[in-house]
Amino acid sequence: MTQLKYSQYDKDGKVICQLCGKSYQRIAAAHVATHNMTMEKYRKLHPDAPLFSIKFQAQTKIQNQSNKKDLFLKQQNATIEKVSDEDKEQFGASVDDLDNLQKEM
Ligand SMILES: [Zn+2]
């Protein structure tokens, strides 16, 4: 197993190009060509990198049973940092309180 520079899939299950880190429905030869590379070279360089998005694989029913591990990775990568709405609300409330205080003064 080789170490990949990027995740195999993004949070939407799209396949990530190991050369530029952008996500696509599939790694197309035309796209790989923009990196001055061929599909053959790409596959050789990144044997563990998938060439199709999870959705695309399901749709085309590609006979490849090694993707359960990929799905697991996808779930791990789906942990996105969330901006806390509670913090915003608390901040808003404290600003209002300050206004009220100033009026009272
Ligand atoms: Zn790319």
Boltz pocket constraint, residues with backbone or C-beta under 6 A from the ligand:
constraints:
  - pocket:
      binder: B
      contacts: [[A, 17], [A, 18], [A, 19], [A, 20], [A, 21], [A, 22], [A, 31], [A, 35]]
      max_distance: 6.0
